């Protein structure tokens, strides 16, 4: 998952692939993977969002206008399990989970790559020019 060996529950996902509409157990899109990790590892129920994950514009619109956003508060300093909304430009089009491993980074399922862990210092190098972090209101 990263260049350094990591002893973390996230390792169980290292061979998972990206698939639009994927619902696991080994194939996911970014939202279904985010939902699964939130439920399985943080006890949080996150609703389905009916969107074609391979259509980046539809994903950006879904993230921007979905009612679920009201249940999450933006934070400056992320903690384990927080949502990371990633954008190549102005609007987020991808979601992952912040993990406190290898100096911090995002566990996410990306089209063409599958599930991967991207350390915070490599997000921009990977094209994610903007990252915003969100925490559920009950945990804020």
Long-range contacts (C-beta under 8 A, 24 or more apart in sequence): 1-107, 1-115, 1-116, 1-117, 2-101, 2-102, 2-105, 2-117, 2-118, 2-119, 4-102, 6-101, 6-102, 6-117, 8-99, 8-101, 9-41, 10-99, 10-101, 10-107, 10-117, 13-107, 13-115, 14-115, 15-114, 15-115, 16-109, 16-114, 16-115, 17-114, 17-115, 18-109, 18-110, 18-111, 18-112, 18-113, 18-114, 18-115, 20-52, 20-53, 20-54, 20-111, 21-52, 21-53, 22-109, 28-109, 28-115, 29-53, 29-54, 29-109, 29-111, 30-59, 30-94, 30-95, 30-96, 30-108, 30-109, 30-110, 31-59, 31-95, 32-109, 33-108, 33-109, 33-115, 34-83, 34-95, 34-96, 34-97, 34-108, 37-97, 37-107, 38-81, 38-97, 41-81, 42-81, 44-81, 44-136, 53-111, 54-111, 56-93, 59-93, 59-94, 60-91, 60-92, 60-93, 63-91, 63-92, 63-93, 63-95, 64-91, 64-92, 69-134, 71-136, 71-137, 72-134, 72-135, 72-136, 72-137, 73-134, 73-135, 73-136, 73-137, 73-140, 74-132, 74-133, 74-134, 75-133, 75-134, 75-135, 75-140, 76-133, 77-133, 78-104, 78-133, 78-135, 79-135, 81-139, 82-133, 82-134, 82-135, 83-133, 83-134, 83-135, 84-108, 84-131, 84-132, 84-133, 84-134, 85-131, 85-132, 85-133, 85-134, 86-123, 86-128, 86-130, 86-131, 87-128, 87-129, 87-130, 87-131, 87-132, 88-127, 88-128, 88-129, 88-130, 89-129, 89-130, 90-130, 92-130, 92-132, 94-128, 98-133, 106-131
